[in-house]
Amino acid sequence: MAKKYHENVEFLKRIQIALIVICVVALVAYLYFLFQPKITKFVISDECGPISGSIMHSIKDEDACSNSCHNQYCTKGKEFLKSEFTLSMPCNTCICYCKG
C-alpha cells in the first residue's frame, strides 16, 4: 500500500514539473510576441517621365532606393531593415521595411 502511494506521489510530482515547464515556456513566448517591434512596410513611388528622348527616374537603382528609405521613412526611432528595388517599365518600384 505504501509503495502504491509513493508511486502516485512521484507521478504527481512529474506532472507538476511538466506543467510548470509548459507555463514558463508559454510565458516566455507570450512576452516575446508582446514586446516584439513592429515591422512597417512603405512603398515609394518612382517619379519618372520622358526627358530628352529617355525616361528619367527619381529612384534609378538599389542605392537610391536604400537612401530614400533612410532619409524619408526610417527616421525618428525607426530602424532600417531592408529595401527591395524592382526595375519596371515605365517607373521603378521601391519598398522599404523599417522596424520600430
Secondary structure, 3 states (H helix, E strand, C coil): CHHHHHHHHHHHHHHHHHHHHHHHHHHHHHHHHHHCCCEEEEEEECCCEEECCEEECCCCCHHHHHHHHHHHHCCCCCEEEEEEEECCCCCCEEEEEEEC
